[in-house]
């Protein structure tokens, strides 16, 4: 049986989510990537609450939505919001995506702003 790319990503996602969970002290930074945009959220899984979020889908986003520079900017934006909420350390959930390109750029942008993971 041949699986599509979406099905293999869903399998990876389930496998990762068995091990990765966000707590109140160390929430989960999760990433979603579409063809045009990239989205990031900091989630407390214990309380089921989104603590901070950022995306390239806002109207006045300075870069083109889905590019690597745009992903890095989204990483910096979500890290600033998380730091403003008092969060210094997170668990990174790549959501089944391979760690390269836009996912890696978002992670490096968040680390550049001082977020630890």
C-alpha positions, 0 to 999 in steps of 0.5 A, a space after each residue: 500500500 502506497 501512502 500519500 505525503 499527507 498520510 505519512 506526515 500524519 503518521 509521524 505527527 501521531 508518533 511525535 505527539 505520543 512523546 511530546 506534551 506541553 506543561 504549564 512550566 514548559 509549554 509546546 511550540 507547535 508549527 503548521 505549514 501550508 503552501 502560502 503561510 506558516 503558523 506557530 502556537 505556544 500551547 499548554 496541554 495540561 489546561 488546553 490553552 493557547 498562550 501565544 500565537 503568530 502567523 504569516 497570514 496577517 494583513 500587514 506581514 512584512 515578508 511574503 507569507 510562506 518563504 524562509 525569511 517569513 518563517 523566521 519572522 514568525 518564529 521571532 514574533 511568537 518568541 516575543 509574545 511568549 517571552 511577554 507572557 513569561 515563557 522562557 522554555 518550550 518543547 518544540 513540536 514540528 507536527 510531523 514535518 521534516 526539520 529543514 527549510 521553513 520549519 528550521 527557520 522558524 525554530 532558529 528565529 525563535 531561538 534568536 529571540 531567546 526562547 529555549 528548546 
